[in-house]
Amino acid sequence: MKNVLTVAANTFREAVRDRVLYNLVVFALLMIAAAIFVGQISIGIEQSIIVSLGLTAISVIGLFIAVFIGVGLVSKEMDKRTLYALLAKPLERWQFLLGKFFGLVLTLAVNTAAMGIGLFLALWVVKHPLEKVDLYVFVAVYLILLKLALIVALALLFSCFTTQFLAILFTAMLYVAGVFAAGLRTMQGVNLPSSTTAMLHGISYVLPNFENFNVMAAVAHGAGVPGSMVLYATAYAVVYGAVVLATAAMVFSRRDLK
């Protein structure tokens, strides 16, 4: 675990040096400014707009970080020729991948937490005193972080066997497919052969189901999030992510790096 933690810490420091976290201050200022502006023109629905806008921004910013930086975690080290020096040390390839994964997830955790606080401050500006239900904003941010961690694992997997461009393309396509995965199980009004329907139904369980982490609408309208849903989403992210990372480690271990 020491090797994994060392790689994770180095990855986090590199992400900070790449100015990934500089958007936090800008985001917080924009959210507070938007909160004041929306609160003046949208009496009665300001909370819904602010929460929807904030959670969407957190998700989109995190998505870009997870995909573009996640894909470069391996290829960047190969391009700089630093990967060969690292693997010459007592460092297994799976330890390298796991360290890169945890390092970027830590970066995303700091990112989403800071933006979540910015969103909460925006809510306070528009709506004070705050209510207990407003704390569910942080639950939504946590679920967004789980989704982003899963995307990082997928980006790492594709970066282990293809180019950066194709890895970004594959990760983006799988993300879009995962957003609509749940819909494949409840397709209605479409006349398809039973074999095709069964195939689509099976594919929907193979694809990452990102709807498990989507509670934006409920939180925006002041509804709570059941604890069972949070536990299920956490377990799903851990299990699916572990399978993806294990596959990535297996592929990376067989790759010829000469």
Phi, psi and omega per residue, in radians:
M1 nan -0.463 -3.131
K2 -1.057 -0.747 3.122
N3 -1.101 -0.727 3.137
V4 -1.083 -0.795 -3.128
L5 -1.148 -0.622 3.111
T6 -1.121 -0.812 3.114
V7 -1.115 -0.693 3.139
A8 -1.095 -0.760 -3.141
A9 -1.128 -0.734 3.113
N10 -1.126 -0.685 3.113
T11 -1.112 -0.729 3.118
F12 -1.101 -0.766 3.131
R13 -1.120 -0.671 3.111
E14 -1.134 -0.709 3.132
A15 -1.102 -0.686 3.114
V16 -1.159 -0.713 3.124
R17 -1.151 -0.493 3.106
D18 -1.376 0.125 3.070
R19 1.146 0.498 3.127
V20 -1.127 -0.620 -3.022
L21 -1.559 -0.004 -3.109
Y22 -1.185 -0.338 -3.139
N23 -1.262 -0.192 -3.059
L24 -1.129 -0.847 -3.128
V25 -1.096 -0.767 3.131
V26 -1.065 -0.776 -3.128
F27 -1.076 -0.824 -3.107
A28 -1.056 -0.768 3.131
L29 -1.123 -0.746 3.128
L30 -1.119 -0.697 -3.124
M31 -1.134 -0.761 -3.135
I32 -1.153 -0.731 3.106
A33 -1.096 -0.755 3.119
A34 -1.121 -0.646 3.140
A35 -1.084 -0.803 3.140
I36 -1.112 -0.766 -3.109
F37 -1.131 -0.863 -3.113
V38 -1.142 -0.645 3.137
G39 -1.086 -0.459 -3.137
Q40 -1.446 -0.445 -3.041
I41 -1.947 -0.160 -3.054
S42 -2.260 1.103 -3.109
I43 -1.106 2.210 3.091
G44 1.744 -0.453 -3.132
I45 -2.150 0.227 -3.085
E46 -1.101 -0.645 -3.122
Q47 -1.098 -0.799 -3.128
S48 -1.069 -0.758 -3.115
I49 -1.166 -0.778 -3.104
I50 -1.109 -0.799 -3.117
V51 -1.158 -0.767 3.119
S52 -1.069 -0.817 3.138
L53 -1.086 -0.791 -3.094
G54 -1.149 -0.841 -3.115
L55 -1.159 -0.636 3.081
T56 -1.115 -0.756 3.130
A57 -1.098 -0.760 3.117
I58 -1.056 -0.762 -3.118
S59 -1.147 -0.768 -3.088
V60 -1.208 -0.796 3.115
I61 -1.063 -0.780 3.114
G62 -1.112 -0.637 3.134
L63 -1.089 -0.775 3.118
F64 -1.089 -0.745 3.133
I65 -1.120 -0.806 -3.085
A66 -1.097 -0.732 -3.074
V67 -1.333 -0.974 -2.986
F68 -1.266 -0.700 3.101
I69 -1.392 -0.638 3.133
G70 -1.061 -0.707 3.126
V71 -1.154 -0.598 -3.089
G72 -1.455 -0.060 -3.079
L73 -1.054 -0.672 -3.134
V74 -1.621 -0.877 -3.065
S75 -1.099 -0.577 3.133
K76 -1.124 -0.727 3.122
E77 -1.164 -0.612 3.121
M78 -1.231 -0.707 -3.132
D79 -1.136 -0.650 3.136
K80 -1.453 -0.062 3.139
R81 1.150 0.271 3.132
T82 -1.462 -0.344 -3.139
L83 -1.101 -0.676 -3.096
Y84 -1.149 -0.669 3.103
A85 -1.185 -0.646 3.125
L86 -1.152 -0.781 -3.092
L87 -1.297 -0.260 3.061
A88 -1.270 -0.363 3.090
K89 -1.445 3.005 3.096
P90 -1.232 1.176 -3.119
L91 -2.329 2.044 3.121
E92 -1.319 2.711 -3.130
R93 -1.106 -0.669 3.141
W94 -1.165 -0.566 3.087
Q95 -1.173 -0.679 3.087
F96 -1.066 -0.837 -3.137
L97 -1.103 -0.775 -3.116
L98 -1.134 -0.688 3.097
G99 -1.114 -0.736 3.096
K100 -1.079 -0.728 -3.140
F101 -1.076 -0.912 -3.101
F102 -1.156 -0.566 3.110
G103 -1.125 -0.775 3.135
L104 -1.273 -0.614 3.082
V105 -1.112 -0.669 3.065
L106 -1.090 -0.732 3.082
T107 -1.033 -0.781 3.130
L108 -1.166 -0.621 3.131
A109 -1.111 -0.777 3.090
V110 -1.114 -0.739 -3.136
N111 -1.048 -0.947 -3.082
T112 -1.183 -0.627 3.127
A113 -1.119 -0.790 -3.136
A114 -1.128 -0.733 3.122
M115 -1.216 -0.563 3.056
G116 -1.102 -0.697 3.081
I117 -1.135 -0.701 3.090
G118 -1.056 -0.722 3.106
L119 -1.128 -0.714 -3.138
F120 -1.123 -0.679 3.082
L121 -1.126 -0.661 3.103
A122 -1.099 -0.700 3.087
L123 -1.095 -0.701 -3.128
W124 -1.125 -0.658 3.128
V125 -1.114 -0.733 -3.081
V126 -1.408 -0.682 -2.981
K127 -2.315 1.713 3.050
H128 -2.378 2.415 0.164
P129 -1.352 2.673 3.110
L130 -1.344 2.755 3.104
E131 -1.889 2.894 -3.118
K132 -1.065 -0.578 -3.112
V133 -1.142 -0.389 3.136
D134 -1.171 -0.356 3.120
L135 -1.181 -0.289 3.105
Y136 -1.158 -0.213 3.017
V137 -1.001 -0.709 -3.129
F138 -1.236 -0.513 3.049
V139 -1.146 -0.744 3.104
A140 -1.109 -0.685 3.107
V141 -1.127 -0.694 3.099
Y142 -1.078 -0.751 3.131
L143 -1.175 -0.605 3.051
I144 -1.095 -0.709 3.120
L145 -1.093 -0.700 3.086
L146 -1.062 -0.756 3.114
K147 -1.073 -0.766 -3.126
L148 -1.148 -0.643 3.101
A149 -1.100 -0.669 3.096
L150 -1.155 -0.660 3.109
I151 -1.167 -0.670 3.083
V152 -1.051 -0.758 3.122
A153 -1.063 -0.740 3.123
L154 -1.150 -0.732 3.119
A155 -1.083 -0.708 3.096
L156 -1.095 -0.745 -3.139
L157 -1.026 -0.885 -3.096
F158 -1.184 -0.563 -3.135
S159 -1.238 -0.235 -3.110
C160 -1.365 -0.284 -3.064
F161 -2.415 0.093 3.141
T162 -2.534 -3.120 -3.103
T163 -1.330 2.922 -3.137
Q164 -1.074 -0.769 -3.105
F165 -1.072 -0.835 -3.130
L166 -1.173 -0.621 3.118
A167 -1.121 -0.729 3.075
I168 -1.098 -0.762 -3.136
L169 -1.102 -0.819 -3.129
F170 -1.118 -0.729 -3.138
T171 -1.126 -0.763 3.131
A172 -1.110 -0.743 3.139
M173 -1.130 -0.712 -3.136
L174 -1.208 -0.566 3.082
Y175 -1.131 -0.817 3.132
V176 -1.068 -0.761 3.124
A177 -1.100 -0.662 -3.136
G178 -1.193 -0.517 3.098
V179 -1.126 -0.612 -3.105
F180 -1.764 0.171 -3.086
A181 -1.055 -0.746 -3.116
A182 -1.103 -0.555 -3.137
G183 -1.166 -0.447 3.125
L184 -1.178 -0.359 -3.113
R185 -1.509 -0.275 -3.081
T186 -2.196 0.599 -3.140
M187 -1.161 2.209 3.132
Q188 -2.320 2.637 3.101
G189 1.363 0.163 3.131
V190 -2.044 2.103 -3.124
N191 -1.493 1.740 3.129
L192 -2.202 2.618 3.055
P193 -1.000 2.614 -3.112
S194 -1.042 -0.593 3.133
S195 -1.155 -0.689 3.110
T196 -1.167 -0.729 3.106
T197 -1.068 -0.751 3.125
A198 -1.122 -0.672 3.128
M199 -1.128 -0.799 3.124
L200 -1.107 -0.651 3.113
H201 -1.095 -0.743 3.128
G202 -1.172 -0.720 3.128
I203 -1.072 -0.626 -3.103
S204 -1.076 -0.470 3.124
Y205 -1.496 -0.323 3.086
V206 -1.453 -0.673 3.125
L207 -1.160 2.584 3.039
P208 -1.186 2.186 -3.085
N209 -1.579 1.634 -3.078
F210 -1.336 -0.150 3.063
E211 -1.187 -0.326 3.094
N212 -1.089 -0.356 -3.060
F213 -1.915 0.118 -3.047
N214 -1.721 1.797 3.080
V215 -2.201 0.332 -3.068
M216 -1.025 -0.829 -3.075
A217 -1.093 -0.754 -3.122
A218 -1.113 -0.807 -3.118
V219 -1.176 -0.668 -3.137
A220 -1.083 -0.528 -3.127
H221 -1.700 0.264 3.033
G222 1.388 0.271 3.120
A223 -1.576 2.714 3.118
G224 -1.471 2.991 3.101
V225 -2.071 2.089 -3.122
P226 -1.025 2.457 3.112
G227 -1.084 -0.580 3.125
S228 -1.101 -0.618 3.122
M229 -1.181 -0.703 3.122
V230 -1.135 -0.741 3.123
L231 -1.127 -0.746 3.131
Y232 -1.113 -0.774 -3.140
A233 -1.097 -0.680 3.118
T234 -1.125 -0.830 3.140
A235 -1.099 -0.704 3.139
Y236 -1.091 -0.798 -3.129
A237 -1.116 -0.710 -3.125
V238 -1.148 -0.833 -3.081
V239 -1.199 -0.871 -3.112
Y240 -1.123 -0.738 3.127
G241 -1.101 -0.680 3.128
A242 -1.122 -0.694 3.118
V243 -1.136 -0.759 -3.140
V244 -1.129 -0.759 -3.131
L245 -1.177 -0.654 3.089
A246 -1.115 -0.702 3.090
T247 -1.138 -0.733 3.113
A248 -1.076 -0.729 3.135
A249 -1.124 -0.683 3.131
M250 -1.156 -0.762 3.126
V251 -1.149 -0.770 -3.101
F252 -1.157 -0.589 -3.129
S253 -1.187 -0.428 -3.123
R254 -1.699 -0.043 -3.111
R255 -1.363 2.373 3.105
D256 -1.460 2.003 -3.068
L257 -1.700 0.145 -3.107
K258 -1.355 nan nan
